[in-house]
Amino acid sequence: MVPNLALAKGSKVQCERGVYRLERKISEGGMGIIWQAIDVRGGRVVVVKEPHVENGDERIIVERLLLESEVLKSVNDESSKLTSDEKHRLIREHVARYVDRSIDGPEPLLVLEFIDGPTMSDAIRDRRFSQTVAMTYIASLLKVVDVLHSQGIIHRDISPTNIILNPARGIVLIDFGTSQAHGIARKPRYGKVIFKKGFSSPELLQGRSDERSDIFSVGATMFNALTGRNPGDFMSDSQVMTTTVNQVDSTIPRALSEIIETAMSPDPNQRFQSAAAMSTIIEKSIGVTGLFPHIVFGGTVIELRSGFTDIGREHTCDRSCKELGFTRPVHVRIVDPKKFVEKHHARIWVETDGRCLLEDLNSVNRTAIKSKTGELKTLKPFEKAELRDKDIVALAYTPKRGGYVTFQFSQK
């Protein structure tokens, strides 16, 4: 057994790439201690995971931490060069980033990026999600799970407690300590996967798992996000649903209830056979349920599915963009040779309660909102204002000319 050298606040830990000073405990539980720490060279905030337990088999905790370090270093090392590949972008955006580790000493440590925001579990506990917000998160989760599966990685512990909601990135999947990864040399020797009542698939009780086990967990997470209830409260001891989502909450569209029922089938062969297949069915259901808020440029409908959507002039980001704090291209690109629209002009935020907010990104030519009743509001730089159904947004607005570029916002 690896000896436990429990660290203390103020301790400095030497890792492969740097030194980190422990500032405070974020949590302490079954998988060890998670610290908020400071990189002593750059001053940025990171997370340090320490495999410390007071009761239980520490070999299991150490093995899981070492496995997580191998998986994340392989799939999302922050030092790897950022590419334009869509799969790489999804992983970079929605999976916790590996920073550093120490595996040669008496107690291994894992250093990860610090991700601001509550877990999905905490957010649901504080305020039940709207259907719009719940499905926005599930759509993102399915996309990243599909990419992970294509790279031979099965998470095996997807649940709201392992999803952080970050204002800029939306969902971020964490805790790969019980994952199964093809091509990763390290294989756990001790213990079993963590089994969570309500979220783990029935086959995990028999020690079996494959990609469809993650599908079950995504379905359970969707259940929780839509109803605010733990699906385990409506299951038998063998993880079989005894109540449909419609019976728990009659306001949930039948189409979504059926998707959850399929994803959470006790028989893996009766589930969606891939995350992509589940995504496709949800896409078809959107037209029926009208879940996602969207904006309309002419005849083009652009759904707002991430934590925020940036709108600006078509361009290639350069150093000037980074100096202004913009680290990625805008989502909605407007062709404007006259350059009245800024490169990064405005941002639409999707809040966890379902509201959408419009923010002006310090544009020279301003941003305005005109409601369906005719009321006009011009935003100050970095001011946020709530968008309401059928509002018209005007970019590069002046009282004399009106809006140079306009589009309509729809909540439903």
N, C-alpha and C positions, 0 to 999 in steps of 0.2 A: 504494500500500500504506500502511496506517496504521502510523506509526512505533511501535515497541515501547518503552514507557517502564516497564519492569519495576519493580514496586513492591517495597518492603522491609518487614520486620517493624517495626512502630511507625509506619508511614506513616499519615497521615490523608487520607481521600479524601472530597471534597465531591460529593454526589449531589443529585438534585432535591428530596428530602425531608429530608435530614439529612447528618451527617458521621459517618464510621465509621473506627475505628482498627484496623489490621490486627494481629492477635495472633500467628497461626501459620499455616503452610501445612498444609492438610489433604491436598492432593494436587497433583501436577504431572504432566501428561501431554499426550496428543494434542489435547485440547480447551482447554488452557491451565492456569492456576493457580487453585486454589480455596483461599480464605483463610477462616479463622475470624476474625471481627472483632467489635468492640464498638461499639454505637451510643453515641456520646459523650454524647448527651442523656439517654437513658433507661437506659443501662447494660446493655441486653440483648444476648445473643449472636446474631449473624447470620452469614450466609455471603456472601462477595464473590467473584464470578467474574471473572477477568482473562484476556483473550484473548492470552496470551503463549506463544509457541512458539520454540524454538531452531532447529528445522529444519522446513521445510514452508512452505506458503503461508498467511500470516497472514490474507489476505483471507477465506479460507474460515472460519477460526475467528471472525473478527469478524462475518461475516455470520450465522453460527449463533448467536452470543451475542445479536445484535440481534433475530434472529427469535424466540429464546426469550423475550426480554424483552417483545416484542409479544404473544406468545401467552399467557404467564402473566399479564401485566397485564390482558389481556382476559378470561381465564377464571377467575383466582383471585387477584385483588388483595386483600391482607389488609385494606386500608382500606375495601373495599366493605362495605356493611351486611349483616350476617348475616340470612338469611331462614329461614323454616320449610320452604321448598321442598325436597323430598327430593333432587332433582338437585343443587341448590346445596350441600346438606349433604354429599353424596357427594364432590363436587369439593373442598369445603373440607377434608374429612377425609383424602382419599387422593391429593391432588395438592400438590406443593410450592407454597408461597404466595409470591407476588411482594411484595417490600418496597419496593424503590427501584432507581434506575438513574442512570447518568451517560452520556449518549450524545452530548453536544456537544463534549467535549474530544478530544484527540488519540487517546485510547484509551478505548473504551466499557467500562463496568463494569455488572454486574448484581448486585443485592443480594437475597438470598432469606432466608427464615426458616431458622434452624438446626434441623435435625431430628435428635434424638438416636436412636442405634441403628445397628446394622450394616446393610450392604447384604444383600439376600437371598443374593447370591453368597457373601459372607463367612460368613454364618450356615450355609449348606449345607456349606461347606468345613469349618467347625468341628464340626458335628454334623448328620448326616442327619435330615431332618424325618420325623416320623411321618406316616402318610397323613392323619390327622385335621388336623394343622397345615397340611400342604401344601395340602389342598383348601379349608381355611378361607381361606388367602391367595388362592388362585386364584378362589374365589367373589367375594371383594372386588375383585380385579383386574378381573374381567369386568364387574362392576357399574359401576366407574368408567370403563372403556373404552367401555362402552355409552353412558354420558352424554357422554363426549368426542366420540364419533362423532355423537351427536345434535346436537352443537354445531358440527359441521363440522371437527373436529380429529382428524387421524390422527397418532399418535405416531411410528411408523416405526422406533423403536429400543427396543421393549420387550424387556427381558432382566433377569435377576436382578441385574446390576450397576447397573441404573437403578431399582431398587426398594429403598427403605429400610424396615426393620422397626422401627417405633416402638412401645414398650410400650403407649401409650395409644391410638394411631390404627391400629395394624395396619400394612398396607402403605401406603407413600407413594411415588407415581410421580414421578420426577425426570427432568431432562435432556430438554427439548423443543427442543433446538437443531437437530434434523433433521426436525421435524414438518412436516406439511402442514396449513394452516389456511385454510378458506374464510372470506372476509371480513376477513382480515388483509392490510393494504396491502403490507407488506414481503414481497418474494419473493427468495429467495437467488439470486444471480447467478453464484456460483462453486462448483465442486466438486459432488460427488455425496453421496447419503446414506451414512452409515456402514454398512458391511456386516459383520455379525458371523456368522462360521461357526457354524452350529447354531441360530441364533436369527432370522436375517433370512430373509424369504421368497424363493423362487427368482426371482420376477418383479423383485425389486430389482436383480438382476444385469443385467436388461435396461432398467433405469431406469424401470420401471413400479411403481405401488403404488396401493392403495385400502384401504378399511376391512378387507378380508379379509387384507391383509398383516399387520395387527395381530393378527388371529385366529391366523395361523400362529405369530407370536411368543409369543402367550399359550400355545398348545399346546406350544411348545418350552420355555417357562418351567415349565409343568406337568410336562413330562418331567423336567426338571432337579430340580424340587422333590421329585418322587416317588422318583426313582432316585439322586439325588446325582451323576449323570453328565451331562456335556455332550452334548446330542444330536448335536452335530457329529462326535463320535467314531463315530457310526453312520450317517453320511450319505455320499453320493457328492459329488464336487466340485460338482455342480449343485444341491446342497441337497435331495436326495431321500433320504428315509429308506430304509435297506437292512435294518433290523432293527426288529422291533416292540418296544414297551415290555415286553410279557410275556416276550419272549426275553431282554431285559436283566435283568429282575427278575420271577421267576415269582410272587412274593407280591403283585404289584399286580393287583387285580381286572380281569378281562377287560373289564368295562364301561368302566373308566377307560382302559384301553389303547386301546380302539376310539375313544373320544372324542379322544384325542391323535392317533391315526392320521387321523381325519377333519380335525381342525384343521390338521394339518401336511401335508395333501395337496399335491402339487406343482401341481395344477390348482386355481386359486382357485374355480372353479365347483363343485368337489367338496368344498370346505370348508363349515363352518358359514357362512352368509351374513351373520350378525351376532353380536355378543357376546351379545345376548339369547337367540338360538337355542341357542348353546353352553351358556349358563347353564341353560336349560330342560332340556336333556338331562342335565346334571350333577345337577340337582334330582331328576330321575326315577331317576338311578342311586344317589342317597343311600339310598333305601329298600332297595336291594339290598346295598350295601356297608356301610351303617351307619357312615358316616365321622365325623359330627359329634357331639361330646359335647353333652348337652342337659340341661335341667331340666324337671321336670313339675309344674305347678301344677294339681291336679285332673286334668282330662282334656286340658289344654293343654300341648303340647310346644313348648319354646322352645330353638332351637338356639343354641349359643355359637360364633359365627363371627368375632367381632372380637377384638382383643387383650385387651379386658376388657369385661365386662358388669356394669352397675350395677343394683342392686335397691333399691327404696325405696317410700315412700308416694306415692300419686298427688298431684301438686301442680304448680304453675307456679313455676319457679325465679325467685328474686328476689335482691336484693342480699345477703341473709343467706347464700344458697347460695354466691355468688361470694366472699364474705368467708371462707368455709370452704374455698375452693379448688375448688369444683364449678362447671365452666363450661358444662355441658350437662345436659339432663334425663336422668333414669335411663332405662335401656332397658326394665326390667321394672317396671311401676307396680302397686302394691297398694292397693286401696281399703280404707282403715282410718280410719273416722271417730273412733275412740277415740285415734288417734295414738300407739299403742304402737310402731309401726314408724316409724323415722326417715325423713325425706324422702330422705336418701341413707344407706342402712343398711348395705349390704354390697356387695362387688365380687367377681366371679369372673374370675381371670386365666387366659388360655390361653397356656401357655409354648411356646417353640419346640420343645421336646422332647416335646410332647404332653400333659404334665401340666397339671392344672387346680388352681389355688390359690384358696381362699376367704379374703377379707380382711374383717374388721370395720372399718367406717368411723367408729370412735369413737362407736358408738351408746350411748345411755343404757341401753337394755334388752337389750343383749348379743346375741351370735350364737353358736350351738352347732352341732356336727356329731355325729350319731349314726351309727356304722358298722353294717353289717348283722350284725356280731357282738355289737352292744349296747354297744360302747365309746363313751363320751361325752366330747367335748372342748369346753369353753367358751372362746371366743377373747377375748383381751385387746384393748383398742383398738388398731387398726392391725396386729394380729397376722395373719399368713398361715399357713394350714394346707392341706396337700394334700388334695384331694377324691379319693375312690376310688369305683369303680362301686357303685351302689346306696346310697351314703351319703344320710342324711336331714339336710337343713339346717333349723335352727329359728331363726326371727327372733323377737326380743323374748322370749328364753328366761329362765325362772326355774326353779329346782329344784322349787318347789311346783307351779307351773302347767304346766311343760314349755314347749313351743314355742307361741307365740301364732299364728304363721303357719309352716307347714312345706311343704317341697317336696323332691322326690327328684332327686338328680344321677345321670346315667347317662353312663358313658364310651363306651359302644358300643351 
